[in-house]
Amino acid sequence: MDREQEEMQFLGLFGIYKESYKIIISWRKIFSQITLTLILPLSFIFLIHIQISNILFRKIMNNTNEILETQQGTPQYQKLSDIITSEWTTFLLFKLVYFTSLLIFSLLSTSAVVYTIASIYTAREVTFKRVFGVVPKVWKRLMVTFLCTFFAFFVYNTLAILVFIIWALSINYKSGGVAILVIIGILYFVGILYLTIIWQLASVVTVLEDSYGFKAMMKSNNLIKGKIGLSTLIFLKLNVSFFGIQFLFTKLVVKAWGLTLVDRTAYGILCFVLLSHLFLFGLVIQTVLYFVCKSYHHQSIDKSALSDHLEVYHGEYEPLKDKDVQLENYHV
């Protein structure tokens, strides 16, 4: 990272993209190693889950349609019932394994990328062995932050369901009821978007500061103030790209019955490569955004202090203390 921290507050959308791209290109070796060991498996898990889920669910629906046309109490009905129960069990177990694997590789990838960029920022030696010596310890802190974020999403969605129930019971489709429902839907989407942005930045805070869980989320919330528009735009563009790749994979690979196996394989590889690049680029961007927000709030990070706290001390990861992260407020 060639820019001084006080200059980073002036980076806009394309400035952050450019800075992220420069970091990846300048340190392509270490990022290639991280991609091969963590991000490629993460991308593969996500895409193969779409394919397998489609196969399992299609079998469940076919048997469900068949059992609806079968007389109850017959041996055929009982056999189909047992098969459907078994298939649903398999489907749910597969989903559990998928979400667990996705979470593990996602948190490990975040740990590796954020730690690497922090090391680059402090001009420390960055090696594959050094990064992966720290990653497992940072991962534990990230898990706590994820669980706290999950709880926040759970509470938020529970409240949203209660609001919807109140609307259905008291207002429903009466005069102005639909307009109120639309407003509720928009507010719900905005809230989900805001919580997601907080979660992403809180992950970076968890790795670089002596904060995790709800404390990291509060710091993230304070950091994005003044940069909420930029943060939202970055998040939306990344997610539009993500859902675009998912859509292409579903249409051209999973449900492309008119295409040959060779064509579907080629499209599958293309989606795999695009998704891997997007995951890496997204993680680098959210880390650069952290430094931009820090700079915007005039919270300088002492590079030597950050470097010291990124060291592995007797095999333990020592996070950055608050006093080091906010060592001083510089004046522009």
ZIKA-V339857 format. One record per pair of residues at least 4 apart in sequence whose ideal C-beta (glycine too) atoms are under 7 Angstrom apart, sorted by the first residue. I is the first residue (numbers start at 1). J is the second residue. If there is no record, write none. Layout:
BEGIN
{{I J} {I J}}
END
This chain:
BEGIN
{{1 23} {1 120} {1 121} {3 7} {3 8} {5 291} {5 294} {5 295} {5 300} {5 301} {6 295} {6 330} {6 332} {8 291} {8 292} {8 295} {9 292} {9 295} {9 296} {11 15} {11 16} {11 19} {11 292} {12 230} {13 17} {13 230} {13 233} {13 234} {14 18} {15 19} {16 20} {16 234} {16 285} {16 288} {16 289} {16 292} {17 21} {18 22} {19 23} {19 288} {20 24} {20 281} {20 284} {20 285} {20 288} {21 25} {22 26} {23 27} {23 117} {23 120} {23 284} {24 28} {24 31} {24 280} {24 284} {27 31} {27 120} {27 126} {28 32} {29 33} {30 34} {30 116} {30 126} {30 128} {30 131} {31 35} {31 280} {32 36} {33 37} {33 128} {34 38} {34 39} {34 112} {34 113} {34 116} {35 39} {35 40} {35 276} {35 280} {36 40} {38 42} {38 105} {38 108} {38 109} {38 112} {39 43} {39 109} {39 276} {39 279} {39 280} {40 44} {40 276} {41 45} {41 105} {42 46} {42 105} {42 106} {42 109} {42 279} {43 47} {43 272} {43 275} {43 276} {43 279} {44 48} {44 272} {45 49} {45 98} {45 101} {45 102} {45 105} {46 102} {46 275} {47 51} {47 249} {47 271} {47 272} {47 275} {48 52} {49 53} {49 98} {50 54} {50 249} {50 250} {50 254} {51 55} {51 254} {52 56} {52 94} {53 57} {54 58} {54 254} {55 59} {56 60} {56 87} {56 90} {56 91} {56 94} {57 61} {57 91} {58 62} {59 63} {59 87} {60 64} {60 84} {60 87} {60 88} {60 91} {61 65} {62 66} {63 67} {63 80} {63 83} {63 84} {63 87} {64 68} {64 84} {66 70} {66 80} {67 77} {67 80} {67 81} {67 84} {70 74} {70 76} {70 77} {70 80} {71 77} {72 77} {73 77} {75 79} {76 80} {77 81} {78 82} {79 83} {80 84} {81 85} {82 86} {83 87} {84 88} {85 89} {86 90} {87 91} {88 92} {89 93} {90 94} {91 95} {92 96} {93 97} {94 98} {95 99} {96 100} {97 101} {98 102} {99 103} {100 104} {101 105} {102 106} {103 107} {104 108} {105 109} {106 110} {107 111} {107 139} {107 142} {107 143} {107 146} {108 112} {108 135} {108 139} {109 113} {109 279} {109 283} {110 114} {110 142} {110 203} {110 283} {111 115} {111 135} {111 138} {111 139} {111 142} {111 207} {112 116} {112 131} {112 135} {113 117} {113 283} {113 284} {113 287} {114 118} {114 204} {114 207} {114 208} {114 287} {115 119} {115 131} {115 134} {115 135} {115 138} {115 207} {115 310} {116 120} {116 126} {116 131} {117 121} {117 284} {117 287} {118 122} {118 208} {118 306} {118 310} {119 124} {119 126} {119 310} {120 126} {121 303} {122 303} {122 306} {122 307} {122 310} {124 307} {124 310} {126 130} {126 131} {127 131} {128 132} {129 133} {130 134} {131 135} {133 312} {134 138} {134 312} {134 317} {135 139} {137 316} {137 317} {138 142} {138 207} {138 317} {139 143} {141 145} {141 206} {141 212} {142 146} {142 203} {142 206} {143 147} {144 148} {144 212} {144 213} {145 149} {145 202} {145 203} {145 206} {145 212} {145 213} {145 216} {146 150} {147 151} {148 152} {148 213} {148 214} {148 217} {149 153} {149 199} {149 202} {149 217} {150 154} {151 155} {152 156} {152 195} {153 157} {153 195} {154 158} {155 159} {156 160} {156 191} {156 195} {157 161} {158 162} {159 163} {160 164} {160 188} {161 165} {162 166} {163 167} {163 184} {164 168} {165 169} {166 170} {167 171} {167 180} {167 181} {167 184} {168 172} {171 177} {171 180} {172 177} {173 177} {173 178} {176 180} {177 181} {178 182} {179 183} {180 184} {181 185} {182 186} {183 187} {184 188} {185 189} {186 190} {187 191} {188 192} {189 193} {190 194} {191 195} {192 196} {193 197} {193 232} {193 235} {194 198} {195 199} {196 200} {196 235} {197 201} {197 224} {197 231} {197 232} {197 235} {198 202} {198 217} {198 220} {198 221} {199 203} {200 286} {201 205} {201 220} {201 223} {201 224} {201 286} {201 289} {201 290} {202 206} {202 216} {202 217} {202 220} {203 207} {204 208} {204 286} {204 287} {204 290} {205 209} {205 211} {205 216} {205 219} {205 220} {206 211} {206 212} {206 216} {208 320} {209 219} {209 319} {209 320} {209 322} {209 325} {210 319} {210 320} {210 321} {210 322} {211 215} {211 216} {211 219} {212 216} {214 218} {215 219} {216 220} {217 221} {218 222} {219 223} {220 224} {223 293} {223 294} {223 297} {224 228} {224 231} {224 293} {226 296} {227 231} {227 292} {227 293} {227 296} {228 232} {229 233} {230 234} {231 235} {231 289} {232 236} {233 237} {234 238} {234 285} {234 289} {235 239} {236 240} {237 241} {238 242} {238 282} {239 243} {240 244} {241 245} {241 278} {242 246} {242 278} {243 247} {244 248} {245 249} {245 271} {245 274} {245 275} {245 278} {246 250} {247 251} {248 252} {248 271} {249 253} {249 254} {249 268} {249 271} {250 254} {250 255} {251 255} {251 256} {252 256} {252 259} {252 264} {252 267} {253 264} {253 267} {253 268} {253 271} {256 264} {259 263} {259 264} {261 265} {262 266} {263 267} {264 268} {265 269} {266 270} {267 271} {268 272} {269 273} {270 274} {271 275} {272 276} {273 277} {274 278} {275 279} {276 280} {277 281} {278 282} {279 283} {280 284} {281 285} {282 286} {283 287} {284 288} {285 289} {286 290} {288 292} {289 293} {290 294} {291 295} {292 296} {293 297} {294 299} {294 301} {298 329} {298 330} {299 325} {299 326} {299 329} {300 327} {300 328} {300 330} {301 306} {301 325} {301 327} {302 306} {302 324} {302 327} {303 307} {304 308} {305 309} {305 324} {305 327} {306 310} {306 320} {306 324} {309 318} {309 319} {309 320} {309 321} {309 324} {311 318} {312 317} {313 318} {320 324} {320 325} {322 326} {323 327}}
END
